[in-house]
Amino acid sequence: MQWWRFFHPAALAFTMKTASQSLVDTIKGAPPRTVQSARHVEQHAIRDNPRHVLYTLDRLALEER
């Protein structure tokens, strides 16, 4: 994938949102997103239910991030 595809109008909004969230996380000193996601799943997902884990990750990505 070429690096300039991130500047395509269809991907520009996603690129800007991701960059701004990463900047805020860096300023706050927050842990990486993988760690944040794992903690969120531990707190909100039903144990031993893989479908609910995926649902929780989807909800985190779409609604809270």
Stockholm file with secondary structure:
# STOCKHOLM 1.0

chainA/1-65         MQWWRFFHPAALAFTMKTASQSLVDTIKGAPPRTVQSARHVEQHAIRDNPRHVLYTLDRLALEER
#=GR chainA/1-65 SS CCGGGGGSHHHHHHHHHHHHHHHHHHHHTCCCHHHHHHHHHHHHSCTTCHHHHHHHHHHIIIIIC
#=GC SS_cons        CCGGGGGSHHHHHHHHHHHHHHHHHHHHTCCCHHHHHHHHHHHHSCTTCHHHHHHHHHHIIIIIC
//
